[in-house]
Amino acid sequence: MDSSWQATEDWARRLDGEDPLARFREDFHRPAGTIYMDGNSLGLLSHSAEKAVLAALAGWRDKAIGGWLEADPPWFTLGEDLGRLQAALVGARPGEVVVTGSTTVNLHNLLGSFYRPSDQRRRILADELDFPSDIYAMRGHLALRGLDPEGDLMLVRSRDGRTITEEDVVDAITDEVALVVLPSVFYRSGQLLDLPLLTRAAHERGALIGFDLSHSVGVVPHNLSDWDVDFAFWCNYKYLNGGPGCTASLYVNQRHHGTPPGLAGWWGYKKDRQFDMSLEWEGAGDAGAWQIGTIPVLATAAVAGALRVTLEAGMEAIRAKSLRLTEYLIFLADELLSDAPDGFSVGTPRKPARRGGHVALEHPEAVRIVKALCSRGVVPDFRPPDVIRLAPVPLYCTFEDVWQTVRHLQEIVERRDYKHYPPGRGTIA
Ligand SMILES: *Cc1c(COP(=O)(O)O)cnc(C)c1O
């Protein structure tokens, strides 16, 4: 960090003045009167995404069935076309990414292909800080194959309850492990794992490896193909701003193209022959083979529109600003919040290379503090047991937003404002 940084509003404004991505803020609808720090749960609507959805509706209205080939862009190859654009975002070769399905369904499909247990190697390795849906999916696959959903899923333990040590993962890749599935960035602490190191370790030990990129895509650059990752999957509604429940994505290394998908369907058929309606499977020669059924066009249109903004800003510039924003947030938390009653602790790794796009502040009264923040127009989120997650999203958040958020936090604890709010979290934390 820059030692000249100051915990003042003027300084925050000065950082905004030097921000090369500042103009992108105007590309987004920001809920009136709020400071939005929750883009790692649901990214905001851009004008570009809004237009793309309206254009998809117009295509349906004006062309009806003709839209499959004649809409702009045509619906029939939307998953593949968008996949090519996203490939640039994650360092993949064209044909290795397709926009399809939902995150968890994609994991199921990929497990169906790449979890190939043998008598000797029958285990899956994951970790105890995983997003729960991934664990449910992996246990489901073990059960489907008559294996033990508890014993055959090995979970790397966290040493501190926040992070996973790469060494511990590597040590756990024994000759019983067939497949390793891990997140890139942990949804709670925001720790970024060393994906190339883990990929090398898995391959040296004879296991395949796949990553859930939901919390890193759009805010951290990736080089999936150079790293030689076997597969990956992610949602598009967080840092990629594709809208609630929008179509997700998957990556399959070209080395594995031709492997049958776990959950085959006609949308994964060779595109030019799909309408032959043959009962014999002839899958697409690339990641497109992992599509299942008809692409949800309206839920994909926004992904396409939103992607334009991210590609225009560029991943390197986004990452550079993201690290400055999170650095400034951690700096302000140290300066203004560390003497607070009961204290806040920063649960996110301080080394930039180990951090994704959000910062986790821990406080025993986190639930009530989050409610107090919301009533002041700051939108964070809460993750049990005691984490306030703050995501200053580079495309639409400012250093001033970060400053305001921390000032509100300081007042809320100093004045004990949070005591006016009932404990207990809402249905959506
Ligand atoms: C958000 C998120 C998901 C979401 O899964 P869906 O199937 O889209 O609901 C999965 N994994 C991680 C790590 C996430 O952060």
The ligand as a MOL file (V3000), in Angstrom:
LIG
                    3D

  0  0  0     0  0            999 V3000
M  V30 BEGIN CTAB
M  V30 COUNTS 15 15 0 0 0
M  V30 BEGIN ATOM
M  V30 1 C -22.9880 -17.5720 -6.1180 0
M  V30 2 C -22.2710 -18.8630 -6.1040 0
M  V30 3 C -22.8690 -20.0190 -6.6340 0
M  V30 4 C -24.3070 -19.9570 -7.1100 0
M  V30 5 O -24.8110 -21.1380 -7.6010 0
M  V30 6 P -26.1860 -21.0680 -8.4470 0
M  V30 7 O -26.3550 -22.4290 -8.9720 0
M  V30 8 O -26.0110 -19.9980 -9.4710 0
M  V30 9 O -27.2630 -20.6800 -7.5000 0
M  V30 10 C -22.1330 -21.1730 -6.6470 0
M  V30 11 N -20.8730 -21.2100 -6.1700 0
M  V30 12 C -20.2690 -20.1170 -5.6410 0
M  V30 13 C -18.8730 -20.1840 -5.1320 0
M  V30 14 C -20.9580 -18.9180 -5.5930 0
M  V30 15 O -20.3710 -17.8280 -5.0720 0
M  V30 END ATOM
M  V30 BEGIN BOND
M  V30 1 1 1 2
M  V30 2 1 2 3
M  V30 3 2 2 14
M  V30 4 1 3 4
M  V30 5 2 3 10
M  V30 6 1 4 5
M  V30 7 1 5 6
M  V30 8 2 6 7
M  V30 9 1 6 8
M  V30 10 1 6 9
M  V30 11 1 10 11
M  V30 12 2 11 12
M  V30 13 1 12 13
M  V30 14 1 12 14
M  V30 15 1 14 15
M  V30 END BOND
M  V30 END CTAB
M  END
